[in-house]
Amino acid sequence: MISVLLDEDYKSRFWLWNLDMSKEELIKWWEGIDSIEYYYEHLGDLPGKLTELFETDFLDEWETPIRPGTSQTKKIYLPEDIFEAHICSETDSYLKIDGEYFYHKGITL
């Protein structure tokens, strides 16, 4: 399983995105997306599992709701080998793995 720290809409929300894919499969899937807008509007349709994250006052420390819809949170530790992604528009969404950026097929620069 691989994990991605997904930042939505210029860091307005964060997600831990866990996928049952290899790094190569994720890159191939991401690069094959015609339009990222659908997934931006329907995050729940991304493959894998999303867990909402909340930033804390401490660098690299995160919390997640104990149950969906509750304000109670618990500390969560992210894997050291986590990848990064940003999802918002056709012009700025990316997947970042090992310092290399990957873009969906429909990107407009």
C-alpha positions as CSV (number, residue, x, y, z in Angstrom):
1,M,0.0,0.0,0.0
2,I,1.2,3.5,-0.7
3,S,0.1,6.8,1.0
4,V,-0.3,10.3,-0.4
5,L,-0.7,13.5,1.5
6,L,-3.4,15.2,-0.7
7,D,-3.8,18.9,-0.4
8,E,-7.1,20.2,-1.7
9,D,-7.7,23.6,-3.2
10,Y,-4.6,25.5,-2.1
11,K,-4.3,23.8,1.3
12,S,-7.9,24.5,2.4
13,R,-8.2,20.8,3.3
14,F,-5.8,17.9,3.6
15,W,-6.4,14.1,3.2
16,L,-4.4,11.0,3.8
17,W,-5.0,9.0,0.6
18,N,-4.1,5.3,0.9
19,L,-4.1,3.2,-2.2
20,D,-3.6,-0.4,-2.9
21,M,-1.3,0.3,-5.9
22,S,2.3,0.3,-6.7
23,K,4.1,3.6,-7.3
24,E,4.2,2.8,-11.0
25,E,0.5,2.0,-11.1
26,L,-0.4,5.3,-9.4
27,I,1.8,7.3,-11.8
28,K,0.2,5.6,-14.8
29,W,-3.3,6.2,-13.4
30,W,-2.6,9.9,-12.6
31,E,-1.1,10.6,-16.0
32,G,-4.2,8.9,-17.7
33,I,-6.7,11.3,-16.1
34,D,-8.4,13.4,-18.9
35,S,-9.8,16.0,-16.5
36,I,-9.0,16.4,-12.8
37,E,-12.0,18.6,-12.3
38,Y,-14.3,15.5,-11.8
39,Y,-12.1,14.2,-8.9
40,Y,-11.9,17.7,-7.4
41,E,-15.6,17.8,-7.2
42,H,-16.0,14.1,-6.2
43,L,-13.0,13.3,-4.0
44,G,-14.7,10.2,-2.8
45,D,-14.5,8.7,-6.3
46,L,-10.7,8.6,-6.1
47,P,-9.4,5.0,-5.9
48,G,-8.4,3.9,-2.4
49,K,-9.3,5.4,1.0
50,L,-9.4,9.0,2.0
51,T,-9.0,10.1,5.7
52,E,-9.4,13.8,6.4
53,L,-6.5,15.5,8.2
54,F,-6.3,18.6,10.3
55,E,-3.1,20.6,10.8
56,T,-1.9,21.3,14.3
57,D,0.3,24.0,15.7
58,F,3.3,21.7,15.3
59,L,5.2,21.1,12.1
60,D,4.4,17.7,10.6
61,E,1.8,16.8,13.2
62,W,-1.7,15.9,12.1
63,E,-5.0,15.0,13.6
64,T,-8.0,13.2,12.2
65,P,-11.6,12.9,13.4
66,I,-12.4,10.0,15.7
67,R,-15.6,9.5,13.7
68,P,-16.9,11.3,10.6
69,G,-18.9,14.4,11.5
70,T,-17.4,14.8,15.0
71,S,-15.1,17.5,16.3
72,Q,-13.2,15.1,18.5
73,T,-9.8,14.2,17.0
74,K,-6.9,12.0,17.5
75,K,-3.3,12.3,16.5
76,I,-2.2,10.5,13.4
77,Y,1.3,9.7,12.2
78,L,2.0,9.8,8.5
79,P,4.3,7.3,6.9
80,E,7.9,8.5,6.3
81,D,7.7,7.5,2.6
82,I,4.5,9.4,1.9
83,F,4.0,11.0,-1.5
84,E,2.4,14.3,-2.2
85,A,-0.4,15.6,-4.4
86,H,-2.3,18.8,-5.0
87,I,-5.8,18.8,-6.5
88,C,-7.7,21.9,-7.5
89,S,-7.8,22.9,-11.2
90,E,-6.7,21.7,-14.6
91,T,-3.7,24.1,-14.5
92,D,-2.1,23.3,-11.2
93,S,-2.9,19.8,-10.0
94,Y,0.0,17.4,-9.6
95,L,1.4,14.2,-8.1
96,K,4.9,14.4,-6.5
97,I,6.8,11.2,-6.0
98,D,10.5,11.2,-4.9
99,G,10.8,14.9,-5.8
100,E,9.5,14.4,-9.4
101,Y,6.3,16.0,-10.5
102,F,3.7,14.1,-12.6
103,Y,0.7,15.8,-14.3
104,H,-2.6,14.5,-15.6
105,K,-3.2,14.1,-19.3
106,G,-5.7,17.0,-19.5
107,I,-3.4,19.6,-17.8
108,T,-3.6,23.1,-19.3
109,L,-0.6,25.3,-18.7
